[in-house]
């Protein structure tokens, strides 16, 4: 019965396509950061495909203060905090692009993830992990999955891993091997779209 219901939902979506909204969070605020190259690439690729409305959320530009309280308990939250919450709330899916720092993710990402509660609930989230070395942020995936699982988000199993990021992308987000990178990115994005379609 469940399979029949899922098929009917999928069939209705195919017959009545809707433009999804995807928020891409560029998590690093570090000087000389390289993970932002991947955020730029995914933003460009998705915009080019015209399958979704994209918002690139750059935590370096937002420059949030150190976390003191969740948004719902703040007496007078500022506009950028409210704006961030609204972006996540109204997104059908979220892509988080993060480097790996000492086996974990940057404090800037933890800082904003803890701001929200309801906004993360059952939100389809996909991770793109980046490293300067050969492993593409493999060690950070577990901590990301666990943290967002605790927030009750719906994390997509597929991960877009980028090793040797400085060699893989230039500063504008252009990949060194466009064809191979797009194949991998498309498989990754397909998983997010699948999750968003089921969530609708």
C-alpha positions in Angstrom: 0.0 0.0 0.0 2.8 2.4 0.9 4.5 1.7 -2.4 1.3 2.5 -4.3 0.9 5.8 -2.4 4.5 6.8 -3.1 4.1 5.9 -6.8 0.9 8.0 -7.0 2.7 11.0 -5.4 5.6 10.7 -7.7 3.3 10.4 -10.8 1.3 13.5 -9.7 4.6 15.4 -9.4 5.7 14.4 -12.9 2.3 15.4 -14.3 2.3 18.7 -12.4 5.9 19.8 -12.1 6.7 22.6 -9.7 9.8 24.8 -9.4 11.7 23.8 -6.2 13.5 26.2 -4.0 17.0 25.2 -2.9 19.2 27.1 -0.4 22.9 26.6 -0.7 24.8 27.3 2.5 28.5 28.2 2.0 29.7 27.4 5.5 33.3 28.6 5.8 34.1 32.1 6.9 37.9 31.6 6.9 40.2 33.9 5.1 41.3 32.3 1.8 38.6 29.7 2.0 38.3 27.3 -0.9 35.0 25.5 -0.2 33.2 28.6 -1.5 34.4 27.5 -4.9 32.2 24.4 -4.7 29.2 26.5 -3.5 29.7 28.8 -6.6 29.9 25.8 -8.8 26.7 24.1 -7.5 24.9 27.5 -7.6 25.9 27.9 -11.3 25.1 24.3 -12.3 21.6 24.4 -10.7 20.8 27.9 -12.1 22.0 26.6 -15.6 19.7 23.6 -15.4 16.7 25.8 -14.5 15.1 23.1 -12.4 15.0 25.1 -9.2 15.1 28.6 -7.7 18.4 28.9 -6.0 19.5 31.1 -3.1 23.2 31.2 -2.1 23.6 31.9 1.6 27.2 32.9 2.3 27.9 32.8 6.1 31.0 34.9 5.6 28.8 37.8 4.3 26.2 37.3 7.0 28.8 37.4 9.8 26.5 36.1 12.5 27.4 36.8 16.1 28.3 33.9 18.4 25.3 31.8 19.2 23.6 32.9 22.5 20.0 31.7 22.0 17.7 29.9 19.6 15.7 32.3 17.3 12.3 31.3 18.8 13.5 32.5 22.2 15.1 35.8 21.1 13.4 38.9 22.3 14.6 41.1 19.4 16.3 39.1 16.6 18.0 41.1 13.9 16.9 41.1 10.3 19.6 38.9 9.0 18.8 36.2 11.6 15.1 36.4 10.6 16.0 36.4 6.9 18.2 33.3 7.3 15.4 31.4 9.2 12.9 32.4 6.4 15.3 31.1 3.7 15.6 27.7 5.4 11.9 27.5 6.2 10.8 28.2 2.6 13.4 26.1 0.9 12.3 22.7 -0.4 15.9 21.5 0.1 19.2 22.7 1.5 22.7 22.0 0.2 25.5 22.6 2.8 28.9 23.1 1.4 31.5 22.7 4.1 35.3 22.2 4.5 36.7 19.6 6.9 38.6 21.2 9.8 40.5 18.7 12.0 37.9 16.0 11.3 34.9 18.3 12.0 33.0 21.2 10.4 33.5 24.9 11.0 32.1 26.7 14.0 30.3 29.1 11.7 28.0 26.3 10.5 27.4 25.0 14.1 26.6 28.6 15.1 23.7 29.0 12.6 22.4 25.4 12.7 21.7 25.8 16.4 19.7 29.0 15.8 16.8 27.1 14.3 14.5 24.2 15.4 11.3 23.9 13.4 12.9 25.2 10.2 15.2 22.1 10.0 12.4 19.6 10.8 12.2 17.0 8.0 14.0 19.3 5.7 15.9 17.5 2.9 19.6 18.3 3.3 22.5 17.3 1.1 26.2 17.7 2.0 29.1 18.7 -0.2 32.3 18.2 1.7 35.7 19.7 0.7 39.3 19.2 1.7 42.7 20.3 0.6 43.9 16.7 0.7 42.9 13.5 -1.0 39.9 12.4 1.0 37.4 15.1 0.2 36.2 15.7 3.7 35.4 12.1 4.4 35.9 12.5 8.1 33.4 15.3 8.5 30.4 13.4 7.1 29.7 11.5 10.2 29.5 14.5 12.5 27.4 16.4 9.9 24.9 13.5 9.7 24.7 13.1 13.4 24.2 16.8 14.1 21.4 17.3 11.6 19.9 14.0 12.6 19.5 15.4 16.1 17.8 18.4 14.5 15.4 16.0 12.8 16.4 17.0 9.3 16.2 14.5 6.5 19.7 14.0 5.4 20.4 12.7 1.9 22.8 9.7 1.9 24.6 10.9 -1.3 27.5 13.2 -0.6 29.4 15.4 -3.1 33.0 15.0 -1.9 35.7 17.3 -3.4 39.4 16.3 -2.7 42.3 18.6 -3.6 39.8 21.5 -4.0 42.4 24.1 -5.2 43.2 21.8 -8.1 39.6 20.8 -8.7 38.1 24.2 -9.0 39.3 27.7 -9.7 38.4 30.7 -7.6 35.2 31.3 -9.7 33.9 27.8 -9.2 34.9 26.5 -12.6 35.9 22.8 -12.4 39.2 21.6 -13.9 37.4 18.5 -15.4 33.9 19.9 -16.3 32.5 16.7 -17.7 33.5 14.3 -14.9 32.5 16.9 -12.2 29.1 17.5 -13.7 28.4 13.7 -13.9 29.2 13.4 -10.2 27.3 16.5 -9.2 24.2 15.5 -11.2 24.0 12.1 -9.4 24.4 14.0 -6.1 21.7 16.5 -7.0 19.3 13.8 -8.3 19.2 12.3 -4.8 18.3 15.7 -3.3 15.5 16.2 -5.9 14.2 12.7 -5.2 13.9 13.6 -1.5 12.3 16.9 -2.2 9.8 15.3 -4.5 8.8 12.8 -1.9 8.5 15.5 0.7 6.1 17.6 -1.4 
